[in-house]
């Protein structure tokens, strides 16, 4: 696939995570809302808790219950993902999924997942990544919790196997402090890894940092989303509504259209140019043969005569006719 090559328009991924809380009906609604919002992808997660973790793992502040128990209760089975994949095809929105263990990845590959998203927790998991690379499919990697050395190490490792992958800048705080986002690091990643797509996985509960990320060159944006009346899970503090997602996508389009590297006088600026720029004008009556001085000329609007940046070049030159006060000086008036 060429999805991760030469991306022109920013790809927006609506991360549904487990905000469906185990109900296909909720997931269907999320697909519908993602499509309506203008997202390119809706992404789910495939968890097989026994393959993924021990029953007792340290609990972070964003979890009020055991993660193992939460996933046991709310995670979809592969049959559910097959239904969602089919529905996405019907709705003409791309389906994406993150496997959190090798068996989950194999199951997704078997039902035809055409691109993988790997979360920050698995980014450095060489045994798992090695096997997924064998599927020979595009992969998007989040780089949260990784230092520059680890990111470069993984780049070198992955690059030996494929060039069809992307890195997402990411801060794995739930939600992150603004000072920890370091959005300018997107520019660093783009400069360091010029042959791959760089994006941003955003765990804030607003749309602002994603807008900045696009302005800094991110070509993929991943945002957690939730249904308005369902926001109590471990991702509640990092999710936005679909209404916010719509606003984000509108903002991204504006940013993309606004980014440019050329500076010139545009056709639509010309009407403004004529009245806003300044010309050299007389500020008192000037007699024929008289020299132009700081006492008899200065700059005023409109820009219908000699540009005001030529003011100092005119000083000391003589005029060939009588010029009344508040008249635009023309080149033909100068001897």
N, C-alpha and C positions, 0 to 999 in steps of 0.2 A: 504493500500500500504506500501511497505517496502523501498520506495525510499529514505526516510530520516533516514534510519537505516544502520549502518555499511557501509558507503560509502568508497569504496576503491579508485576510481579514482575521481579527482576533477570534480564536475559538473560545466559546463560553460553555463551561461545564457546570450544570446544576447538580451539586452533590446531594443526593437524597439520603445517603448514609442509612441509618436505621430509624429515620424520622417517620417511617411508615408504621413502625411498631408492630410489625409482623402481619399486617393486613394488606392483602392484594388490592382491595378497594382503595386504600389510602395511596398505595403506590401508583395505581392507575390515575388517580386525581393529580398526583405529583407530575406524572408524565404529561397529562393534559395541560397543566399550568405551565410546565417548563416549555412546552411547545408554543403556547400562547405568548409567553414572555419573550420568545425569540432565541432561547438557548439552542446551541448546536447539539449538545449532548445532555442526557440525564444519566447520572452515574449512581449505581447502587453498590452495595458491598456484599461479598459472599464470605460468610464466616462458618467454619466448622469448629466449634469451640474446643473439642477434645484434640483436634489436630493442631490447634493454634496456640494453646496456652495451658498452663497448669491451673487447677481450680483456684488456687490462692496466688494472686499477684498483687503487688502494691497498688493502692488505690489513689488516684489523683483527685484533686478538689472538685473536678467537674463530674465525678461519679458519686451518686448517693447510695448505689447498691453495687454489689460485686459485678464487675464487667463480665465475668464468666456466666453468672446467672442471668444477666441482662441479655447477653447474646443467645443463650440457650432458649430464652423465652421469646425473643422477637426476631431472630434471624430467619431469612428465607432459605428454603431448600433449593436445590438446583432445578427442580421442576418448576418452582415459582419464577426463577430467573428466566427460564425458557418461555414462560407465559409473558413476562414483561418484555423480553427481547422481541417477541412476536408482535406485541401491542405497539412497541416503539416503531417497528417497521411499518405497521398500519398507519400510525400517526405521522410518519415521516420525520421522526427525530431520532438521532443516533443513540444507541444504547451502549453504555460503558459500565464496567464493573471492576472493583478492586478485590482481588483474592487476598486473604490474609494467611494463607498457608498453601503448600504445594498441592494438596489434594483438591482444594477449592479451585486453584488455577487449572488443574487438569480437567476438572468437571466443566469449567467455563470454556475451555478450549474445545472440549468434545461437543458442546452445543453450538459452536460456531462464533464465539466471541472474536471479533476481528482486530481488537486493540486492547491492551491491558493498561491499567493504571496501578502503579505500585505506591503504597503509602510510605510515609517517612520512617515508620517503625521497621519496615522490611527493606529499606533502601540499601542497607549494608549487609543484608542476609545473603551472602554469596551462594550457599547451597541452593536456596530457593530461586534466586535470580538466575543462576546457571541453568536450571531446568526450564524456567520460563523462556529464557532466550532461545532454547531449542525449538520452541513453537514457531520461531521466525515470523513474529508479528510485531507491529509497532508497540512501543511501551513508553508511557509517561511516568516519570519518577518524581516524587516529591522529595525534597532535600532537607526537611526539618530535622533538627537535632544533630546535624552533621556539620563538622568544621570544614574549612577549605581543603585541607589535606585529604579528608575522607571523600569529599566530592570529587577531587581530582583522581583519587585512587579508583573510585567506582567508574568514572568516565573512561579511564584507561582500560579497565576490565571489560566494560560493556562494548567499547569501541572495537575491541578485537573480534567481537561476535557480530555486531551490526552497527549501522550508522543511522538506523531508523528509530531514533528515540529522542526524548525531550526531557529537560530538567525543569522543575518548578521551584522557584524560590519559595521558601516556606518557613514560618516560625510556629513551632508546635506548642504554642500556649493556647489555653482554652478559656477565655479569649486572650490574645496577646496584648501586652502593653504597647502603646503607640511607639514608645522609644525603642522597643525591641524589634520593630518591623524591619528597619534598615532597608527600605525599599530601593535605595540607590545601589544596593548590591546586585540588583537585576542587571545594571549596566556592567558591573564587574563580570558577572557570569556570561553576558553576551560577548564581552571582549575576550574572555578566556576560552570560551567554547563556541567559536564562531561558526562551526559546521553543524550545530544542532539548534533546535528551537528552544528558546528559554521562555518560561511563563511564570505564573505566580499562583500559588495555592493560598487562599486568604481565609484566615480563621477569625477575622474581626466580625462583629455583628452589625456592621454598616457597610456602605458601598464605597466610601471615600478612598480607602487605600487601594482598592482594585482599579479605580479610575487613574490614580497616580501611577500604578504599576504599568498600565497600558501606555501612559505618557512616557514612561521610562523604557519602553520597548518590549514589554511582555506580550507574547502572541498567544498565550493560553491563559485563561482565567478560570479558576475553580472556586466556586462559592457554595457553602452549605445552605440548604434551603429547608423550610419546614412549612407545613400547613398551618394556617392561622390559629386553629383551635387545638393543635397538637404540638406542644413545645415543652416537654418535661424530661426528655432523655438526656444522655451524656453530652449530646451535641447542641443542647438548647442555647447555650451561651455563645455559640459561634455561628448560629444560623440566621439567615434573613428570610423575610417573607417573599412570596413570588411577586408581589407588588414592587418590593424593593429590587428584586432581580430585573424586572421590566425597566425600572428607572436606570439601573446599572447598565443594561444593554443599550439603552438610548444614549447614555452618557459616553459609553465606549465608542459608539458610532460617531458622535460629535468629536471626540478626541482623535480618532483615526483620521477623520476628515481634516482636522486642524493641524495635524503634525506635518511639517514640511521643512525643507532646508534651503529654500530659495527666498531671496529678498529682491523684490522688483516693484515697480509702480504698476498697479493693476488698473484695468479699464474702469472698474467700478469706483476706483479712488479718484478718477479724473475730475468729476464734478466737485468733489470736496477739495481737491488740489487747487482748483481755480480760485475758490474763495478763501481757503484756509492758509495757503502759502502767501508769502509777502513779496512785494516788488519795491523798487526804489521809487520814491515820490518826492516831489518838492514840498518843503514845509514853509516856504515863503516865495514871493515872486522872484524869478531869476531873469535877469536881462541877457539879451543876446551877447555872446562873447565873454560872459561872466564864468568864473571857475566854480565848479561844484565843491562845496565844503561841508563840514559837519554842521554848519549853521543853516544851510539851505536845502539839504536832502536828508532823508531818513527812510526807514522801511515801514510800509503799511500794506494791509490787504487791499485788493486781491492780487493774485499772481498773474497779472496780464501785461507785465512789463519786464524790465531787467530784474532777474532774481536778486533777492536781497543779499545772497552770499557773495555777490560781486560789488558790494558797497565800497569796500576799500580800494578796489581797482578804479572806481569812478572818481574818487577824490583827486582834485587838481586838474581834471579835464574840463574843457570849455563846452558851452552849449552853442548851437548855431541858430537859435531863435529865442524869442521871449517865451518864458514858461510861467504860467500862473501858479499860485499857491495850490497845494493839494492836487497836483497833476502827476500822472504816471510818466516817468522818464522812459523814453524809448531809445534804442541804440541809434536810430536815425537822427536823434536830437543832439548827439555827441560829435564834437569835432575830432 
